[in-house]
Amino acid sequence: MTTAYVSFALLILIIIIAGKFGKNPGFLGVAFAFILGFFVFNEDGVSISSAAGACRQIIAGFPTNTILQFVSVGFLFGIATVNGTLEKLVFKLLKLLRGDLRILPIAIFLINAVIGYFGGTAAFFIIVPMLATICKATGVDYMTLALLHYPGNLIAQYSHFSPAGILTGGIARDAGVELGMSLDLTAIVWMVLSFILIYIVRGVYKWPKNAEIDLGKEIGPMDRDNKITLFAFLVYIILIFMGFNMIVVATTISCILIFITSIDIEDVYPTIPWNTMFLVGGMGMFVATLKAAGGTELVANALSTVVTARTVAPAASAMAALLNMVSDGIGVVLPTMIPLVTQICLTAGLNPVKAIIASSIGNTWASMCPLSTGGAYYLAYQHGYDANKLFVKFTIWGICLQLFLVLLAALNVFIIAG
């Protein structure tokens, strides 16, 4: 039992150190897993970090399949980013607005959601640096446009083609729970509702419909490489929906593109989320050790006595949100919360699907706080706006919208658990 308490204390320590010093929690996760492993024994009575234990249980926590999906899909979208296909596509779609600012946030939301759904957050990193430029050119409010853009990114983030969706599905599957399309569909419903709420409260329907939209950059026509890349993406989407393996399809199409287009493979490597992969892998190893030490079981047993079928989803959402405000959602929150809420539900005799979805999607608006990844990124690209005021506003809106998601989690009708 003492080891269980120590393991949970180490998890808190990882979060504090990573948050205070800005270090990758994955590195700490591996180191702390090894240290903790000397006090955790396998079924043969051998310390799992000893020479005899060979760290097998620790290494087993490394999500190999998930990392391969990160690399394969990241490489495919990296090619589209480097050769300018995604950038040209985004700019051309925005040019079609013809000055109607009421449609501008809708278009940005849909572009991020649709493009990102099939490959992660590539569109997010293209659009965010453009937001301040668009606001300066049109006079619309930067924070409003950022708030309306973010739900589209969250739909993309939790599709089962993207890193967070892949990770959530993989961890749940390891825990014996199959999510299917529940995560995707719930993310769409929750983020569309969030978008509508912000659109109305911020009065976007009053924006002018005949404004000049100058994006400040001329984008040329699609060249041969861009057209080939777009066709390759269409093939990728079709094959995925036909049930082919995502890793094999993305890797095969990427190899073909490398040979038939003028892309320089060396330029693609930096676009792949290596830092995120090590973060996820390292924390996966620590969480495996945490479970072996009885840390998740300890918390699950304590909470299972107070949660009910009605309260487990909003409680999971709120717990994950608090963690997400000071740490990374993909690398820390998901690997920690999903096994925990699964254990809580199984201990209490409840269906874990809704709790997993609530803890995964239900913490997302907390990351609009600039202490977390999402808010920090918007703050970094504000270009001339008052950063201190934006910090406060993003934090307040992030908390308010997070409470909205907790409310949705409490209303079970909004969690699609098919």
C-alpha positions as CSV (number, residue, x, y, z in Angstrom):
1,M,0.0,0.0,0.0
2,T,2.9,2.4,0.8
3,T,4.2,1.9,-2.8
4,A,0.8,2.8,-4.2
5,Y,0.9,6.2,-2.3
6,V,4.5,6.8,-3.4
7,S,3.6,6.1,-7.0
8,F,0.8,8.6,-7.0
9,A,3.0,11.2,-5.3
10,L,5.6,10.7,-8.0
11,L,2.9,11.4,-10.6
12,I,2.1,14.7,-8.9
13,L,5.8,15.4,-8.7
14,I,6.2,14.8,-12.5
15,I,3.4,17.3,-13.2
16,I,4.9,19.9,-10.9
17,I,8.4,19.7,-12.2
18,A,7.3,19.6,-15.9
19,G,5.1,22.6,-15.4
20,K,7.6,24.7,-13.4
21,F,10.6,24.1,-15.6
22,G,8.9,23.5,-18.9
23,K,10.5,20.0,-19.3
24,N,9.1,17.1,-21.3
25,P,7.2,14.9,-18.8
26,G,8.1,11.9,-20.9
27,F,11.8,12.0,-19.8
28,L,10.7,12.3,-16.2
29,G,8.2,9.5,-16.7
30,V,10.9,7.0,-17.9
31,A,13.3,8.0,-15.1
32,F,10.7,7.9,-12.3
33,A,9.3,4.6,-13.7
34,F,12.7,3.0,-13.4
35,I,13.3,4.3,-9.8
36,L,9.8,3.3,-8.7
37,G,10.3,-0.1,-10.3
38,F,12.8,-1.1,-7.7
39,F,10.0,-1.1,-5.1
40,V,7.5,-2.9,-7.3
41,F,7.6,-6.7,-7.5
42,N,6.2,-9.0,-10.2
43,E,4.4,-12.3,-9.6
44,D,7.8,-14.0,-9.1
45,G,8.6,-11.7,-6.3
46,V,11.3,-9.9,-8.3
47,S,11.7,-6.2,-8.5
48,I,10.6,-5.1,-12.0
49,S,13.5,-2.7,-12.4
50,S,16.1,-5.3,-11.3
51,A,18.4,-7.2,-13.7
52,A,16.1,-10.2,-13.3
53,G,13.0,-8.2,-13.8
54,A,14.5,-6.6,-16.9
55,C,12.0,-3.7,-16.8
56,R,9.7,-5.8,-18.9
57,Q,6.5,-4.4,-17.3
58,I,7.8,-0.9,-17.6
59,I,8.7,-1.3,-21.3
60,A,5.3,-2.9,-21.9
61,G,3.8,0.5,-21.1
62,F,5.4,2.0,-24.2
63,P,2.5,2.4,-26.7
64,T,4.3,1.0,-29.8
65,N,1.3,0.9,-32.1
66,T,0.2,4.4,-31.2
67,I,3.7,5.8,-31.8
68,L,3.8,4.1,-35.3
69,Q,0.5,5.7,-36.1
70,F,1.9,9.1,-35.0
71,V,4.9,8.6,-37.3
72,S,3.0,7.4,-40.3
73,V,0.1,9.9,-40.3
74,G,2.5,12.7,-39.2
75,F,4.8,12.0,-42.1
76,L,1.9,12.1,-44.6
77,F,0.6,15.4,-43.3
78,G,4.2,16.7,-43.0
79,I,4.6,16.2,-46.8
80,A,1.4,18.2,-47.4
81,T,2.6,20.9,-45.1
82,V,6.1,21.2,-46.6
83,N,5.0,21.3,-50.2
84,G,2.4,24.0,-49.4
85,T,-0.7,21.9,-50.2
86,L,-2.4,22.6,-46.9
87,E,-1.5,26.3,-46.9
88,K,-2.8,26.8,-50.4
89,L,-6.0,24.9,-49.6
90,V,-6.7,27.0,-46.5
91,F,-6.0,30.3,-48.2
92,K,-8.2,29.5,-51.2
93,L,-11.1,28.4,-49.1
94,L,-10.9,31.6,-47.1
95,K,-10.9,33.7,-50.3
96,L,-14.3,32.3,-51.1
97,L,-15.9,34.2,-48.2
98,R,-16.4,37.4,-50.3
99,G,-16.2,39.7,-47.3
100,D,-19.0,38.1,-45.2
101,L,-17.4,38.3,-41.7
102,R,-20.4,36.4,-40.2
103,I,-19.2,33.3,-42.2
104,L,-15.5,33.8,-41.4
105,P,-15.5,32.0,-38.1
106,I,-17.7,29.2,-39.5
107,A,-15.3,28.7,-42.4
108,I,-12.2,28.7,-40.1
109,F,-14.0,26.3,-37.7
110,L,-14.9,23.9,-40.6
111,I,-11.5,24.1,-42.3
112,N,-9.8,23.1,-39.1
113,A,-12.3,20.4,-38.3
114,V,-12.5,18.7,-41.7
115,I,-8.8,18.9,-42.7
116,G,-7.8,17.9,-39.1
117,Y,-10.2,15.1,-38.8
118,F,-8.3,12.9,-41.2
119,G,-4.8,13.7,-40.0
120,G,-4.5,15.6,-36.7
121,T,-3.6,19.2,-36.0
122,A,-1.7,20.3,-39.2
123,A,-4.4,22.8,-40.1
124,F,-4.3,24.2,-36.6
125,F,-0.6,25.2,-36.9
126,I,-1.3,26.8,-40.3
127,I,-4.4,28.8,-39.3
128,V,-3.4,30.2,-35.8
129,P,-0.5,32.3,-37.1
130,M,-3.0,33.8,-39.7
131,L,-5.7,34.8,-37.1
132,A,-4.0,38.0,-36.0
133,T,-3.4,39.0,-39.6
134,I,-7.1,38.4,-40.5
135,C,-8.2,40.4,-37.5
136,K,-6.0,43.3,-38.3
137,A,-7.3,43.3,-41.9
138,T,-11.0,43.0,-41.0
139,G,-11.2,44.6,-37.6
140,V,-12.8,41.6,-35.9
141,D,-11.9,40.7,-32.3
142,Y,-8.9,38.4,-32.0
143,M,-10.1,36.5,-28.9
144,T,-13.5,35.9,-30.4
145,L,-12.0,34.4,-33.6
146,A,-9.6,32.3,-31.5
147,L,-12.4,31.0,-29.3
148,L,-14.5,30.1,-32.4
149,H,-11.5,28.5,-34.1
150,Y,-10.6,26.2,-31.2
151,P,-13.6,23.9,-31.3
152,G,-12.8,22.9,-34.8
153,N,-9.3,21.9,-33.7
154,L,-10.8,19.9,-30.9
155,I,-13.0,17.9,-33.3
156,A,-9.9,17.2,-35.3
157,Q,-7.9,16.3,-32.2
158,Y,-10.3,13.6,-31.1
159,S,-11.0,11.9,-34.4
160,H,-9.7,8.3,-34.4
161,F,-7.1,9.4,-37.1
162,S,-5.4,12.0,-34.9
163,P,-2.8,11.7,-32.1
164,A,-5.3,12.2,-29.2
165,G,-7.9,10.0,-30.7
166,I,-5.4,7.3,-31.5
167,L,-4.0,7.5,-28.0
168,T,-7.5,7.5,-26.3
169,G,-8.7,4.5,-28.3
170,G,-5.4,2.6,-27.7
171,I,-5.4,3.1,-24.0
172,A,-9.1,2.3,-23.7
173,R,-8.5,-0.9,-25.8
174,D,-5.6,-1.9,-23.5
175,A,-8.1,-1.5,-20.6
176,G,-10.5,-3.8,-22.4
177,V,-12.9,-1.1,-23.6
178,E,-13.8,-0.5,-27.2
179,L,-14.8,3.1,-28.0
180,G,-15.7,2.7,-31.7
181,M,-17.0,6.0,-33.1
182,S,-18.2,7.2,-29.7
183,L,-15.3,9.5,-29.2
184,D,-15.5,11.1,-32.7
185,L,-19.2,11.7,-32.6
186,T,-19.3,13.1,-29.0
187,A,-16.4,15.5,-29.9
188,I,-18.4,16.7,-32.9
189,V,-21.6,17.2,-30.9
190,W,-19.9,18.9,-27.9
191,M,-17.7,21.2,-30.1
192,V,-20.6,22.2,-32.3
193,L,-22.6,23.2,-29.2
194,S,-19.6,25.1,-27.9
195,F,-19.2,26.9,-31.2
196,I,-22.9,27.9,-31.2
197,L,-22.7,29.1,-27.7
198,I,-19.7,31.3,-28.3
199,Y,-21.1,32.6,-31.7
200,I,-24.3,33.8,-30.0
201,V,-22.7,35.1,-26.7
202,R,-20.0,37.1,-28.6
203,G,-22.5,38.5,-31.0
204,V,-20.8,37.3,-34.2
205,Y,-24.2,37.3,-36.1
206,K,-23.9,41.1,-35.9
207,W,-20.6,41.3,-37.8
208,P,-20.6,43.0,-41.2
209,K,-21.2,41.0,-44.4
210,N,-19.5,43.2,-47.0
211,A,-16.1,43.7,-45.4
212,E,-12.7,43.6,-47.2
213,I,-10.7,40.4,-46.3
214,D,-7.1,40.9,-47.1
215,L,-5.1,37.9,-46.0
216,G,-1.9,39.8,-46.7
217,K,-0.4,37.1,-48.9
218,E,-0.9,36.0,-52.4
219,I,-1.0,32.2,-52.9
220,G,-0.4,30.9,-56.4
221,P,-2.4,28.1,-58.1
222,M,-2.1,24.5,-57.2
223,D,1.0,23.0,-58.9
224,R,1.6,19.4,-60.0
225,D,2.9,18.4,-56.6
226,N,-0.1,19.9,-54.8
227,K,-2.6,18.2,-57.1
228,I,-0.9,14.8,-56.6
229,T,-0.9,15.3,-52.8
230,L,-4.6,16.2,-52.7
231,F,-5.4,13.1,-54.8
232,A,-3.2,11.0,-52.5
233,F,-5.2,12.3,-49.5
234,L,-8.4,11.3,-51.2
235,V,-7.1,7.8,-51.7
236,Y,-5.9,7.7,-48.1
237,I,-9.4,8.7,-46.8
238,I,-11.2,6.2,-49.0
239,L,-8.9,3.3,-47.9
240,I,-9.2,4.2,-44.2
241,F,-13.0,4.1,-44.4
242,M,-12.8,0.8,-46.3
243,G,-11.1,-0.6,-43.2
244,F,-7.4,-0.8,-44.2
245,N,-4.7,-0.4,-41.6
246,M,-3.9,3.3,-41.0
247,I,-0.2,2.8,-40.4
248,V,0.3,0.8,-43.6
249,V,-1.8,3.0,-45.8
250,A,-0.2,6.3,-44.6
251,T,3.3,4.9,-44.9
252,T,2.7,3.5,-48.4
253,I,1.2,6.7,-49.7
254,S,4.0,8.8,-48.1
255,C,6.6,6.6,-49.9
256,I,4.9,7.0,-53.2
257,L,4.7,10.8,-52.8
258,I,8.4,11.0,-51.9
259,F,9.2,9.3,-55.2
260,I,6.8,11.0,-57.6
261,T,6.9,14.5,-56.2
262,S,9.8,16.9,-55.7
263,I,9.6,16.9,-51.9
264,D,12.8,16.8,-50.0
265,I,12.5,14.1,-47.3
266,E,14.9,16.0,-45.0
267,D,12.4,18.9,-44.8
268,V,9.6,16.5,-43.6
269,Y,11.4,15.1,-40.5
270,P,11.0,18.3,-38.4
271,T,7.2,18.4,-39.0
272,I,6.7,15.0,-37.3
273,P,5.7,15.4,-33.5
274,W,8.8,13.7,-32.1
275,N,8.5,15.6,-28.8
276,T,4.9,14.5,-28.4
277,M,5.8,10.9,-29.2
278,F,8.4,10.7,-26.5
279,L,6.1,12.5,-24.1
280,V,3.4,9.9,-24.7
281,G,5.8,7.0,-24.7
282,G,7.6,8.0,-21.5
283,M,4.4,8.7,-19.6
284,G,2.9,5.4,-20.9
285,M,5.9,3.6,-19.2
286,F,5.4,5.5,-16.0
287,V,1.6,4.8,-15.9
288,A,2.3,1.1,-16.5
289,T,4.6,1.2,-13.4
290,L,2.0,3.3,-11.5
291,K,-0.6,0.6,-12.2
292,A,1.8,-2.2,-11.2
293,A,2.4,-0.3,-7.9
294,G,-1.3,-0.1,-7.2
295,G,-1.5,3.7,-7.6
296,T,-4.6,3.7,-10.0
297,E,-6.3,1.0,-7.9
298,L,-5.8,3.1,-4.7
299,V,-7.4,6.2,-6.2
300,A,-10.1,4.1,-8.0
301,N,-11.1,2.4,-4.7
302,A,-11.3,5.7,-2.9
303,L,-13.4,7.4,-5.5
304,S,-15.7,4.4,-6.4
305,T,-17.4,4.7,-3.0
306,V,-18.7,8.2,-3.8
307,V,-19.3,8.2,-7.6
308,T,-22.5,7.0,-9.2
309,A,-23.6,6.3,-12.8
310,R,-24.9,10.0,-12.8
311,T,-21.8,11.7,-11.4
312,V,-18.9,9.7,-12.8
313,A,-18.8,11.4,-16.2
314,P,-18.9,15.0,-14.9
315,A,-16.4,14.1,-12.1
316,A,-14.0,12.6,-14.7
317,S,-14.3,15.7,-16.8
318,A,-13.6,18.0,-13.9
319,M,-10.6,16.0,-12.7
320,A,-9.1,15.8,-16.2
321,A,-9.7,19.6,-16.7
322,L,-7.8,20.5,-13.5
323,L,-4.9,18.3,-14.6
324,N,-5.0,19.8,-18.2
325,M,-4.7,23.4,-16.9
326,V,-1.1,22.8,-15.8
327,S,0.1,20.0,-18.0
328,D,-0.1,18.5,-21.4
329,G,-3.4,16.9,-22.4
330,I,-2.0,14.2,-24.7
331,G,1.1,13.3,-22.8
332,V,-0.1,13.5,-19.2
333,V,-3.9,13.7,-18.9
334,L,-4.9,10.9,-21.2
335,P,-2.4,8.3,-20.1
336,T,-3.2,9.1,-16.5
337,M,-7.0,9.6,-16.5
338,I,-8.2,6.9,-18.9
339,P,-6.8,3.9,-16.8
340,L,-8.0,5.7,-13.7
341,V,-11.6,6.3,-14.7
342,T,-11.8,2.8,-16.2
343,Q,-10.7,1.3,-12.9
344,I,-13.2,3.5,-11.0
345,C,-16.1,2.4,-13.2
346,L,-15.2,-1.3,-13.1
347,T,-14.8,-1.2,-9.3
348,A,-18.1,0.5,-9.0
349,G,-19.8,-1.8,-11.5
350,L,-20.4,1.0,-14.1
351,N,-19.9,1.2,-17.9
352,P,-16.6,3.0,-18.4
353,V,-17.2,4.3,-22.0
354,K,-19.0,7.5,-21.0
355,A,-16.4,8.3,-18.3
356,I,-13.5,7.7,-20.7
357,I,-15.1,10.1,-23.2
358,A,-15.9,12.7,-20.5
359,S,-12.3,12.6,-19.2
360,S,-10.8,12.8,-22.8
361,I,-13.0,15.4,-24.5
362,G,-14.4,16.9,-21.3
363,N,-11.1,18.5,-20.3
364,T,-10.3,20.2,-23.6
365,W,-11.5,23.8,-22.9
366,A,-9.2,23.9,-19.9
367,S,-6.3,24.0,-22.3
368,M,-7.5,27.4,-23.5
369,C,-5.8,28.6,-20.2
370,P,-2.4,30.1,-21.4
371,L,-0.6,27.9,-18.9
372,S,-1.6,25.0,-21.1
373,T,-0.7,24.3,-24.8
374,G,-3.7,25.7,-26.6
375,G,-4.0,29.1,-24.9
376,A,-0.2,29.5,-24.9
377,Y,-0.2,29.0,-28.7
378,Y,-2.9,31.7,-29.3
379,L,-1.1,34.0,-27.0
380,A,2.2,33.5,-28.8
381,Y,0.7,34.6,-32.2
382,Q,-1.4,37.6,-31.0
383,H,0.9,40.1,-32.8
384,G,0.4,43.4,-31.2
385,Y,-2.6,42.8,-28.9
386,D,-2.4,43.3,-25.2
387,A,-1.0,39.9,-24.1
388,N,-1.7,40.5,-20.4
389,K,-5.4,41.2,-21.0
390,L,-5.6,38.3,-23.4
391,F,-4.1,36.0,-20.7
392,V,-6.8,36.9,-18.3
393,K,-9.6,36.7,-20.9
394,F,-8.5,33.3,-22.3
395,T,-8.3,31.9,-18.7
396,I,-11.8,33.1,-17.8
397,W,-13.3,31.9,-21.0
398,G,-11.5,28.6,-20.8
399,I,-12.9,28.0,-17.2
400,C,-16.4,29.0,-18.2
401,L,-16.4,26.8,-21.3
402,Q,-14.9,24.0,-19.3
403,L,-17.9,24.2,-16.9
404,F,-20.1,24.0,-19.9
405,L,-18.5,20.7,-20.9
406,V,-18.9,19.4,-17.3
407,L,-22.6,20.2,-17.6
408,L,-22.8,18.3,-20.9
409,A,-21.1,15.4,-19.3
410,A,-23.7,15.5,-16.5
411,L,-26.4,15.4,-19.2
412,N,-25.8,11.9,-20.5
413,V,-27.9,12.5,-23.6
414,F,-24.9,14.5,-25.1
415,I,-22.5,11.6,-24.7
416,I,-22.8,9.2,-27.7
417,A,-21.8,5.8,-26.4
418,G,-23.0,3.5,-29.1
